[in-house]
Amino acid sequence: MDDDYYSIESILAENQKIQCTFKVDVPDMGHLDGGKAGDIKALSKVQIPLWMAYILIYSDHADFTIPPPFAARVRNALNAEPRSVRLSALVGQGGWWYGFGRMIMRLLNDVPAQEISEVLTKTFRARLPEVVDQAQHFASLQSGAGSSRGDAGAAAFREGMDGTERELFQLAQESARKTKGWYETSERGRR
């Protein structure tokens, strides 16, 4: 995922809401909380998009709590078996869990940011072989006359893939198709 201003993935990741606790009264911004109150009072907890939270947190008008997709419960599940967690269900809107995590890291101090970084890296490394394996399996099924047996575990994993993993899945699938095509047209494939 790019951090480019025009990147759709970046926009979707920044649109995730986080819970902020305001440190000061903010006049005429009660609509952010979905209410009709004119002001946001100090110590009020409001769910706001990440792109707006940057300004409030860096200007020291609010603090935030670690969002549920990176809470201890999710981290424990990821430490137990990263492939069993449906990352796309954790964040919604296309499921850009890794991108959202990278953006949350920017708001954290050194130690919490390092913990999130380790969770993201460990999860990615554990899930990547499964992404590539399934992509190659599906590429071979689509190019051949075989039929899919419909393994429920594999299907559940594919449904739970993050947007980044879905992009890698498509790239690995295309690579497997091209490699097979090259092999079949080469001298070795004709023997």
N, C-alpha and C positions, 0 to 999 in steps of 0.2 A: 504494500500500500504506500502510495506516495504521500508526502506531506505538502503537496502542491495545493495552492489555493483553489485551483480549478478541478481537483481530483474528486470525483463523485464519492469514492470510498472514504476519503478524508471528511467530506461533508457529512456523510451518514454516520461516521464514528463520532464526530463532534456534536451531532444532534442528539446523542444519548443524554438522558437526564441524570443528574446527580443531586443528592440532597445536600443543601447548603443551610447552615445556621448563620443568620445575620448577626453581626456584632453591634450594629448601629441601626437606628431608625432610618428608613428610606422612604421619603415622602412620595406620594403619587405613583407607587409601583405595586400596589396591592393586586393588580390584575395578573401579575406573574404567578401568584398563588392560586389563581382561578377563582378568587373571591371578588366580592364587590367592595371590599374595604379599600380605602384610598391609600393607606400607608402600610408598609411592612415594618413591624415593630422589632426591636432588638430581641434576640434569642428565638425569633420565629424560624421554623424549619420549612424550607420551600424547595420543591423539585424544579430545577432549572436546567436548560441545555448546557452542555459542557462549554460550548463556545462563549456563552454569556458568563459562565462561572469563572473563566480565566480572569476577566476584568475585575470581578468582585473579590476574588481571592487575592490576586496580586495587589489590589489597592487596599487590602486589609479591611474590607467591609464585611467579609463572610469567611467562614471555615467550611470544610466539607468532610463528609464521612466516606470511607471506602465504599464504593457501590457494591450491591449484592453480587454481581458477576465475579468479584474478586474477594469476596468475604471468606472467612476462615472455613466455612462449610464447603464452599466450592474448591478452595485450595486443597482441603483434605481429600475430596473426591478425586481431584486431579493427581494428587500424590499417590493415591491408591491405584487408580487405573485411568490414565488420561484418555484412552480410546473409548471409554464407556460414557463420557460426559458429552452431552449435546451442546456444543459451544454456540450453535446458531440460536438455540432457545434461550440462552443467557442474556442476549442483548437485543434480539429482534431486529427489525428493519434491515434485512439482508445478512445479519449475523456477522458483523465485523468485530469480533471479540478481541483479536490481536491488536487491531488498530485502536480500539477503545482503550485497551490496556496501556499501549504506548502513550496515549494522550493523558491518561490518569497519572502515569509516571512523571510527567512534566510538572504536575502540581504537588508532588510529594517531596519530602526531604530525602536525604541520602539513604537511610536504612529502609524505610518503607518502599521507596522506589526500587531499591536493589531486590527486595523480596518479590515485588511484582515482576521485575525483570526475570528473576530466576524461575518464577511460575510460568511466564510466557515462553521462555527458552526451553525449559524442561518439557512442557506440554507440546510445543512444536516439534521438538526432536523425537518425542515418543510417538506422535501421531503421523509424522511424515512418511515412514515406511509403509504404513497401512494405506495412506492416500495414494502413493505411487503404485503399490501392489494392486489395489482395486482398479486404478486407472488402466493399468496394463491388462488386467483381466478383462475389463469391459471393452477395451480396444480390440482384443483378440476375439471376443464374442461377436462384436459388431462386424468385423471384417470376415469372419468365417460363417459357416452355416449352423453353428452350434446354437443351442438355446440356453437361456439362463435358468439355473436351478432356483434362483431367488433366495439365497441365504439371508435369513432374517437379521442376523448380526451385522452382516455387511451392509444391508439396506439401512439399518438403523444408524450405522456409522456415517454413511453417505448423507443421510438426512440431517445429521447433526454437525456436518462440516461447517466451519467458519468460511467467510467469503474468501479469505486468502487461500484456504485449503481447496476451495472449489476452483479457484483460478489455477492452482498447481495441478489439480486433478485433470482439468481440461488440457493443460500443457503436456502432462505426462501421457494422456490418452492420444493426443495428436502426435507426440514423439513416437509412441509405440506403433501407431499406424504407418507413419513415414518410414520407420526402421523396417517394418515388415514389408512394405512396398519396395524399398530399396533392396532388401535381401532377395525378394522374389524376382526382381529384374536383373540382379547381378549374376555373374557366372556361377557362383556357388549355389544359388537358388535354382538354377536350371538343371543341375545335375541329378 
